[in-house]
Amino acid sequence: MQVLIAGGGEVGTRLAVFLSHRGEKVTLIDSDKARCEWVSKNSDAIVYRGNVLNPAVLTEAEIMKTDTLLVALGNDQIARELIRLAKSQFAVPRVIGVAKDAINSERMRKVGADEVVCSEDVVLGEVKSLLHRRGHRVLYHGGGEDYTIEQVSIKATSGTLGKKVSVLENKTARVAGVMRGGKLLFTNDKMELQMGDEVIVIGEEAGVSRICSQIEAQE
């Protein structure tokens, strides 16, 4: 896989080191001389010093051969412009943006980012997981999108033990699958919940919360 990283900050440099040591072909662009020198000395990445919005620099960094562009810049406005440029002018197959918050995350998606990693979403998910009882995890929280994926365990005391999965669905959320014995099972109307099942619930936050509360309610 050929990866182009725009930005030599903490995220960009760590990924350059990790991916290049894993054997991926990595190229990094940054305007800071010291950061470029550090990445060159501590990784196998090819490093270009220059403006990430300069088409000549991008072309020299072989953006047209890139499988994935990772945009990890401190300036969200420049990041959005690069994402737009990568999609409209260079047809990069996959662009991943790193955003500071949910607002900029949504803006990056609107200009063409295929995926966005948002530090705010990650923190929210971790905090929600810590606040939930044992056996309940937040797998994804969509920030401003009001979309969440959560995983909750069926315990011996659960009121839904032995009942059909279909009783858990509501208008805004549903059970997407069940982890049983280390395997992911897709649900159907006849499936009954067993002790130890890990139920994966997706949908709007309020609907997901209702289903998880049903599962955690004791008999």
C-alpha positions as CSV (number, residue, x, y, z in Angstrom):
1,M,0.0,0.0,0.0
2,Q,1.3,3.5,-0.9
3,V,0.4,6.1,1.7
4,L,0.9,9.9,1.5
5,I,0.8,11.8,4.8
6,A,0.2,15.5,4.7
7,G,1.5,17.0,8.0
8,G,4.5,16.2,10.1
9,G,2.9,16.9,13.5
10,E,2.5,14.4,16.3
11,V,-0.1,12.3,14.4
12,G,1.7,12.4,11.0
13,T,5.1,11.6,12.3
14,R,3.9,8.7,14.5
15,L,2.0,7.2,11.6
16,A,5.0,7.7,9.2
17,V,7.3,5.7,11.6
18,F,4.7,3.0,12.3
19,L,3.6,2.4,8.7
20,S,7.1,2.5,7.2
21,H,8.4,0.1,9.8
22,R,5.5,-2.2,8.9
23,G,6.7,-2.2,5.3
24,E,4.3,0.2,3.7
25,K,5.5,2.7,1.2
26,V,5.1,6.0,3.0
27,T,5.7,9.6,1.8
28,L,5.3,12.6,4.1
29,I,5.0,16.3,3.2
30,D,5.6,19.1,5.7
31,S,6.8,22.7,5.6
32,D,8.9,22.5,8.8
33,K,12.6,21.7,8.3
34,A,13.2,20.2,11.7
35,R,10.2,17.9,11.5
36,C,11.1,16.7,8.0
37,E,14.7,15.9,9.2
38,W,13.3,14.0,12.2
39,V,11.0,11.8,10.1
40,S,13.9,11.2,7.7
41,K,16.2,10.0,10.4
42,N,13.6,7.9,12.4
43,S,11.7,6.2,9.6
44,D,12.0,4.8,6.1
45,A,9.5,7.3,4.8
46,I,10.3,9.5,1.8
47,V,10.0,13.1,3.0
48,Y,9.3,16.3,1.0
49,R,9.5,19.7,2.5
50,G,7.0,22.1,1.0
51,N,3.5,23.5,0.8
52,V,0.9,20.7,0.9
53,L,-1.3,22.8,-1.4
54,N,1.3,23.2,-4.1
55,P,0.4,20.9,-7.0
56,A,4.1,20.6,-8.0
57,V,5.0,19.3,-4.5
58,L,2.0,16.9,-4.6
59,T,3.0,15.6,-8.0
60,E,6.6,15.1,-7.0
61,A,5.4,13.2,-3.9
62,E,3.5,10.9,-6.3
63,I,0.0,11.7,-5.1
64,M,-1.4,10.2,-8.3
65,K,0.0,6.8,-7.4
66,T,-1.2,7.1,-3.8
67,D,-3.7,4.5,-2.5
68,T,-4.5,6.5,0.7
69,L,-3.9,10.2,1.6
70,L,-3.9,10.9,5.3
71,V,-4.5,14.6,6.1
72,A,-3.1,15.4,9.5
73,L,-2.6,19.1,9.5
74,G,-3.0,21.6,12.4
75,N,-4.9,24.0,10.2
76,D,-8.4,22.6,9.4
77,Q,-9.0,25.1,6.6
78,I,-5.9,24.0,4.7
79,A,-6.8,20.4,5.5
80,R,-10.2,20.9,3.8
81,E,-8.7,22.6,0.8
82,L,-6.2,19.7,0.4
83,I,-9.0,17.1,0.6
84,R,-10.9,18.9,-2.0
85,L,-7.8,19.2,-4.3
86,A,-7.0,15.5,-3.7
87,K,-10.4,14.3,-4.8
88,S,-11.2,16.8,-7.6
89,Q,-7.7,17.2,-9.3
90,F,-5.9,14.0,-8.4
91,A,-8.7,11.4,-7.9
92,V,-7.1,9.9,-4.8
93,P,-9.0,6.7,-4.1
94,R,-9.1,7.1,-0.3
95,V,-8.7,10.2,1.8
96,I,-8.7,10.1,5.6
97,G,-8.9,13.4,7.5
98,V,-7.9,14.0,11.1
99,A,-10.2,16.6,12.7
100,K,-10.0,18.4,16.0
101,D,-13.8,18.4,16.6
102,A,-17.1,17.2,15.3
103,I,-17.8,20.5,13.4
104,N,-14.6,20.2,11.4
105,S,-15.2,16.5,11.0
106,E,-18.4,17.1,9.2
107,R,-16.8,19.9,7.1
108,M,-14.1,17.5,5.9
109,R,-16.7,14.9,4.9
110,K,-18.6,17.5,2.9
111,V,-15.5,18.4,0.8
112,G,-14.8,14.8,0.0
113,A,-13.0,12.9,2.8
114,D,-13.9,9.2,2.7
115,E,-13.3,8.8,6.4
116,V,-12.6,11.2,9.3
117,V,-11.0,10.5,12.6
118,C,-12.1,13.0,15.2
119,S,-10.3,13.3,18.6
120,E,-13.5,14.7,20.1
121,D,-15.5,11.6,19.0
122,V,-12.9,9.3,20.4
123,V,-12.9,11.0,23.8
124,L,-16.7,11.0,23.9
125,G,-16.8,7.3,23.1
126,E,-14.2,6.5,25.8
127,V,-16.0,8.6,28.4
128,K,-19.3,7.0,27.6
129,S,-17.7,3.5,27.9
130,L,-16.3,4.4,31.3
131,L,-19.7,5.7,32.5
132,H,-21.5,2.5,31.4
133,R,-21.7,-0.5,33.5
134,R,-19.4,-3.4,33.0
135,G,-20.3,-5.4,29.9
136,H,-21.4,-2.3,27.9
137,R,-19.0,-0.7,25.4
138,V,-19.4,2.2,23.0
139,L,-17.8,1.1,19.8
140,Y,-18.5,4.3,17.8
141,H,-20.0,7.7,18.6
142,G,-20.8,10.0,15.7
143,G,-20.5,13.3,17.5
144,G,-22.8,15.8,15.8
145,E,-24.4,13.0,13.7
146,D,-26.4,11.5,16.6
147,Y,-25.3,8.0,15.5
148,T,-23.8,5.4,17.7
149,I,-22.8,1.7,17.8
150,E,-22.7,0.0,21.2
151,Q,-22.1,-3.5,22.4
152,V,-23.8,-4.9,25.4
153,S,-23.6,-8.4,27.1
154,I,-26.4,-10.8,27.9
155,K,-26.1,-11.8,31.5
156,A,-27.8,-14.5,33.6
157,T,-29.9,-11.8,35.2
158,S,-30.9,-10.1,31.9
159,G,-34.7,-9.8,31.3
160,T,-34.1,-10.5,27.6
161,L,-32.3,-13.8,28.1
162,G,-34.1,-16.5,26.0
163,K,-36.2,-13.9,24.1
164,K,-36.1,-13.3,20.4
165,V,-33.8,-10.5,19.1
166,S,-36.8,-8.9,17.3
167,V,-38.3,-7.7,20.6
168,L,-35.4,-5.2,21.0
169,E,-35.9,-3.2,17.8
170,N,-37.4,0.3,17.7
171,K,-38.0,3.0,15.1
172,T,-34.5,4.5,15.4
173,A,-32.2,1.6,16.4
174,R,-31.8,-2.1,15.8
175,V,-29.6,-5.1,16.6
176,A,-27.0,-5.4,13.8
177,G,-25.5,-8.6,14.9
178,V,-24.6,-10.9,17.8
179,M,-21.1,-12.1,18.8
180,R,-21.5,-15.7,20.1
181,G,-18.6,-18.1,20.7
182,G,-16.2,-15.8,19.0
183,K,-18.3,-15.6,15.8
184,L,-20.4,-12.8,14.4
185,L,-23.9,-13.9,13.7
186,F,-26.4,-11.9,11.7
187,T,-29.8,-11.8,13.3
188,N,-33.1,-13.1,12.1
189,D,-36.7,-13.2,13.5
190,K,-36.1,-16.7,15.1
191,M,-32.8,-16.0,16.9
192,E,-33.0,-16.2,20.6
193,L,-30.6,-14.4,23.0
194,Q,-28.3,-16.6,25.0
195,M,-26.2,-15.9,28.1
196,G,-22.8,-14.6,27.1
197,D,-24.0,-13.1,23.8
198,E,-22.5,-9.7,22.9
199,V,-25.3,-7.8,21.2
200,I,-24.2,-5.0,18.7
201,V,-26.8,-2.2,18.6
202,I,-26.7,0.6,15.9
203,G,-28.8,3.7,15.3
204,E,-29.7,7.0,16.8
205,E,-28.4,7.5,20.3
206,A,-31.7,7.6,22.0
207,G,-33.0,4.5,20.3
208,V,-29.7,2.6,21.0
209,S,-29.9,3.7,24.7
210,R,-33.4,2.2,25.0
211,I,-32.4,-1.1,23.6
212,C,-29.3,-1.3,25.8
213,S,-31.5,-0.5,28.8
214,Q,-33.8,-3.3,27.9
215,I,-30.9,-5.8,27.7
216,E,-29.5,-4.6,31.0
217,A,-32.8,-4.6,32.9
218,Q,-32.9,-7.6,35.3
219,E,-35.6,-10.2,35.2
